[in-house]
Amino acid sequence: MFGRRRGMESAGTAGSSSPSTSATLTLPPTARLLSCRVLDTVHRPLRQAEFEVTDPIGRRIVRGETDPYGGFTAAVPEGEYRLSVTAEGYAPFHGVTIVGDPAQSGTAEIILDAVEPPLLPQPGHWELDPTHSTVGFTARHIGLARIRGRFSTFAGAVRIAERMEDSSMHVIIDAASIDTGVRLRDDHLRSGDFLDAVRHPTVEFYSERFIHRSGSRWTVAGALTLHGVSRSVTLDTEYLGLGTGMEGELRAACRATTELHREDFTLNWQSMLAHGIAAIGSSVEVTLDIQAVRKA
């Protein structure tokens, strides 16, 4: 069924000694089942691997995650499909299958090869490079368009410990440097209705909890102080590895995301439009693209 599969087992094999539960699934006459299991190289199931099925011209048919046994099943019309499977810490899989071909019945097994995570930064003091980093955000406007912006002035430091989990970081952002590309809107965001940048000139994040999830994925947990209010925040972080700059300096890079709710930081200004639609959404998506430089 797939070019990189390592084996095939038939679905619902009779005579199995293990207990099982069967159920009847009624499908439309034109529907067929696409069934796969995703395993690692020692045949352990990979749960929550992400899969996507597309047609030959790239239109998405179905997507989702594998179950606790590494399996997924989708009902699709007969035809040719492309399948992509990704899992953290493993090389992605891309294959082609023909659903409805009697020669390819059963459940295919897809084996994902593990990949080595990138080398971690060396212990020591690292500083954020604002010229090669971005602190950005996205908010909903009148329930439709997304308004994107950034903070143009910020500074930060990361202390990398001998054990990565014992590291810490501190970032300070100039609240008045908010920039969405529209001066009138930016002035409103700096005002007392929102950031109140005169009374609360900085936004600060401090963390002493680096939690390794898997592969290059980390959770950085800490306290965010915004508008004079401190709340616990976790950054979903992907470590991108090490590189060397133009002047031979050692650099480390990562990308992090989180979602904030304005009301948690008493940013309660609101204007309602017709039919009760909020002018500005309550949640804000924050995206950090960071490069840090190691200091002697």
Secondary structure by P-SEA (a helix, b strand, c coil): cccccccccccccccccccbbbbbbbbccccccccbbbbcccccccccbbbbbbccccccccccccccccbbbbbbccccbbbbbbcccbbbbbbcccccccccccbbbbbbbbbbccccccccbbbbccccccccbbbbccccbbbbcccccccbbbbbccccccccbbbbbcccccccccaaaaaaaacccccccccccbbbbbbcbbbbccccbbbbbbbbbcccbbbbbbbbcccccccccccbbbbbbbccccccccccccccccccccccccccccbbbbbbbbbbbbcc
